[in-house]
Structure formats: structure tokens, C-alpha cells
């Protein structure tokens, strides 16, 4: 066995043991597990801790330092809890049962978008427990959401995660060749689900404003909208206490000016502004661990960390 395969075997064994251990833990003890994870993260993942600290400074420069620190503690608690709950679901034989707890608002907005006969793109962010959001889409449409996903490096873990995501309401397409797959799905009047809140390399993104600073943002949602007049529907899943709540918002409106590049930037800015507004409503539930401001415009040498 090659060193790479041995490493993958160890990773998969740890993954299986961790998820099974969480699954077998009584629910009332999972908060304790989440608290331990939050403490361990702060102690042993110093690089990510520094990145979260820096991201909060970029997003909320006018806040007092102690206010940002309190938010940071809430972020760790939230995502530790989400990690524990996801681990239990992945190890479950019937994770889709958890979707019965979804509280859905604004379903009429997605239905109205689909009634135009061009399919719909539901765009969102890494908020709350976003892995449950395709289940909310399926609850409204009756069909799986077509979701773009890059295969995980570990084949064993990838198979488990793919199975989990499919049972939770997704029909997965590989990131490579995703545009063609999405267009075909929209021709069938299906719903495409996209998370568009992470850093994009220059060739794939456009720069828009996010918390008062330029960020490189994937432009494919805007490109499809211009090409096919596909409705763009914002949706976010947040946790209200322990209850997952999906909120669909009205489809974006845009009047093209005829300059394709400008229109793409304008639409991408609209999408990003929707995401920023959602984050500001529940800042502790967004994934601040990602280097969102990594790619800089030409001539901007701002260091992100």
C-alpha cells in the first residue's frame, strides 16, 4: 500500500470512529462535545484562529475589540455544535429524517421563480447548517437540487459525504464541467443550488464590495442569468435555537444595460449584498474561517493574514 493510501485509510478510520462516537452519544451530551471541540480549536488551530480574528477586524473595524471577541466565541460555539450534529447525521442510516424539523419561510418566492419556466438558481452562503438547505429546496419543489461539489481528496470520506448529501436533497455534479451540467438542469426547469460566498481566483470571479472591501466572487450565477434569464433566488438557512429555518427571498431584479461585463458585476454585487445582509443578521453563523479577502485587485497589496 502506498503512503498516500495508508494516509487515506487512517483518515477514513478516524472519520468513521468520530462520526459513530458522536452518533452513539446521547443528545443531551452533544453540547458538551461541542464545547470541547470549541476549546480544542482555539488551542490547536492557531492559524485559523488568527484568520477569524483578522476577518472580523476587516468586517467590523468600528467595533470595540471586546465586542469582536464575544462574537468570535459565539462563532466557535456555533460551528462546534454544527460539526457535532453533522457528524451524527453522516453516521445515521436515515439522515433525511432530520429534514422534518425544517421551518420554511418564503416558499412562494421559489415557486414564483420556477413558474417562469426557466428553472431557478438558488444561491446562498456557508451559514447556519447549509448542508440542510437542499432539503428545504426539495421540500418546496419535490425534486432534488442540482448542487455543484468538488470531490474530497479522500475517496472513502468522499463516498460517505456524497451519499449523505444526496439523501439530504442534492443531486451532485462535479465542479469540473459544472457549467454544462447546470445549463442542462435549467433546460429541464430544475433548481440549481450554489454557494457563492467564498474567494474566487481571478479567472473565475469579478470584484465586488463585501463589508466595504473588494472581494473576488464567482460570476457563474450572473453569467447564467444573463444568458438564460434564469431567476436568481436568495435563500439562507440559520439556526433559531436548535430549529433550522430556511428563508427564501424574492428573486433578484435587474435591467441589463447591454454591457455584458458591467451587467455581470452588477448582478454579482446584488447577490453579494444579499449575502452580506444575511450575515449581518446572524454574524455568528457565517463561516469566518475562510480567507474571503484573499484575492486582491491588481495594485492592491492589502494582506489578509
N, C-alpha and C positions, 0 to 999 in steps of 0.2 A: 504493500500500500504506500502511495506517495505521501510526502509530508503534508501536501495540501489536503488530500483525502482524510488523513489522520486528524488534521485540524478541524475539518468539517464534521467528522464523526464526533469529536469532543464537543464542538459547539452544539451539534444536534442533541447529544445526550444531555447536556446542561439545559438546553431549551425544553426538552421533554420533561426532565425532572422538575424544573422550575414551574412550568405550567401545571403539571399534575399536582405538585405540592400545594400550589395556590388553590387549585380546583377542590382539593380534599380538605382545605382549611374551612372551618365553619365561618359563615358570612360575618358574624359579629367580631371575628378576629382579623378580618382582612384590613380593617383600618389600622390595626397595629402593624401588620406587614407593610402597609403603605407608609406609615410613619418611619419605620426602619429604613425603607428604601430612600425616603427623602433625606434622612440623616446621612446615609452612606453616600448618596450622590454628592452632597455638599462636601464631604470629607475626601472622596476619592476621585472625583471628576472636576478637578480644579480648573481645567481649561474651559469646560462648558460653563462652569460657574462664572468665570471671568467674562465669557461671551454673553451670558444672560445679563450680568451686571452692566456691561457696556451697551447692549441693545436697549436696556431700559433707560440708560443715560441719553442715548440718541433719541428715543421716542418721547421721553418726558424730561427734557432738560430743565424745565422750570420747577419741577417738583423738588422738595427737600429730600436729602439723601435718605433720611429715615423712612419717608413715605415709600420710596422706591424699594427699600429693604423689606418693608412689610409686604409689599406686592410680590417681591421675589420669593418670600417664604410661602405665600399663598400659591404661587406657580408651582413650587416644588411639591406641595401637598396635593394639589390638583392632579398633576401628572403622575405622581406616585400611585394615587388612587386609580387613575385611568389604566396604568400599566397593570396593576393587580387585577382589575376587572377584566381587562382584555386577555390576560393570561388564563384566567378561569374560563373565559368563553372559548378560547382556542382549544383548550383541553376538553371542552364539553362535546358530547356527541350530538347535541341539539342546540347550538348557539343561537339559532334563529328564534328560539322561544323568547329570548330577551327583547326582541323587537316588539312584543306585545305591550311593553311598557312605554313605547314611544308616544309622546304627545305631539301632535302635528297641528301646526297653525299655517294658514295661508295656502292650503292645498289648491284653492281656486285659482291662484296665480299660475301654478304649473299647468293646471288643466286648461286655462285660457291660452297659455302659450302653445300647448300641443294642439289646440283646436285650429290653429292657423295652418296645420298640415305640413309643416316643415321640420318636424321633430323639435327638440329643445336641448340647449346646453344648460345644465345646472352647474354653476360654478360656486366654489366655496373656499374655505381656508382650513388649516390644521387647527381646529378649535374644538373645545369640549371633548367629545369622543367621536371624531369624524368617521371612524370605521363603521359606525351605525347609520350614517346618513344615507347610503344607498338603500338601506332597508326602508327608510322613510320615503324615498322616491318610489320604490316598488309598491309600497302601501297605497300610494296615490295613483300610480299608472297601471298597476297589475303586472308589470314586466320588469325584469332586471335592468339596472342602469349600466350602460356601457362605460367601464372605468379603465383609464389608462394606468398601467403599473409597470415599473421596471422590475424584472426578476431579481430576487435576492441572490446574493453571492453564494450562499449555502443552499445547495439543491434540496436537501431534506427539509430544512426550515421553509424554503420557498414553497414546497408542495403543501405543507401544513397550512401556511398562511393563505395560499391561493384557495384551498378548499374552504377555509374559514370565510374568506371574503365572498366567495361565490354563494355560500349558504346565507350570508348576511345581505344579499341583494345585488351583487355585482356580476356582470359578465365581463371578465377581464380581457384586455387587449394589450399586447406588448408595446412598450414605448417606442420601439423601433417599428416604423411603419404605421404608427398610431393615426396619423392624419387620414390615410386612406381608409382605415377601419372606421374611424369616426364619421367620415363622409358617407360611407355605405350605410352605417347605422341610421344616420339622419335621413337618408333616402327612404329608409323603411319607416320613417316617422317615429323613431325611438328616442330615448333620452340618453344623452351623454353627460357623464359626471366628471368634472375637472376640479382639481385643487390647484389654484393659480397664485398662491401666496409665497412661493419660495424663489430664491435667487435664480435668475436665468443667465446663461452665458450670452455674450454679446450677439452671436449669430442667431439666437433663438428669441431674443427679447427686445423690448423697447424701454426707454427710461421714462418713468412717470413719478409723480410725487407720492410719497408714503411717509406720514408723520413729519412732513416738512423737509424731507430729503429725497433726492432721486434714487430710485431703485430700478434694477433691470428686471423686467417682468415678462413672462412668457406671453407671446402675442397670438397664439393659435386660436384662442376663443374669438378674438376680434377679427382675425382673418376669415374664419368660417362664417361669422356673422355677416361680413361684407360680401362674401362670395355667394351665400345661400339665403341671406335674410333670416337666418336661424335665430329664434328668440334666445336671449341670454337671461337666465333666471337666477338671481342670488338666493342662496339658501345656507343656513348655518345651524349646526347642532350644538347646543350648550346644555350644561347640566344645571338644573334648578334643584338644589339639594342633591338627591340621588336620582331624580327623574330626568331622562334625556328628552329634550324638547327640540323639535325641528321646526324652523320658521322659514317658509318660502316667502319671498318678496316679489313685487310686480316686476315683470320683465323690463329690462332697460329700454329706454327710448333714445334713438339717435337719428339725426338727419344728416346723411353724408354730404360733404361739401364737394366731392369729386376728386379730391387729392387723397389717393389711397393711403400714403404714408401718414398723413395728418389724421385721417379718419381712424387708422389703427391705433395711433397714440391716444386719440380722444376716447375711443371705446375702452381701451385698456385702462385709461385713467378712471373712467366711470366704474369699471369693475373693482379696481384697487381702492377707490374711495368707499365703495360699499363694504369692502373687507375691513378697511381702517375703522369705519363707523362701528362695525360689529365688534372689533377688538376693543374699542374704547368703551363699549357697553359692558364687556366682560373680559378685562385685560388679563386676569389670572388664568384664563382658559385658552390663550393662544400659545403656540409653540415657539417661545422665545429662545429656545436652544439652537435654532438655525441661524446661520450667518446671512441674514436677509440683505444686509447692505454691502455684501462682499464685492460684487462687480461695480466698478465705478465708471462714470462717464470719462471720456478722453480728456486729459488735463486735470482731472480731479484726483488728487493723491491722498484723499482722506483715508486714514487707516481705520479698519473696522475693529481690530483687536490686536 
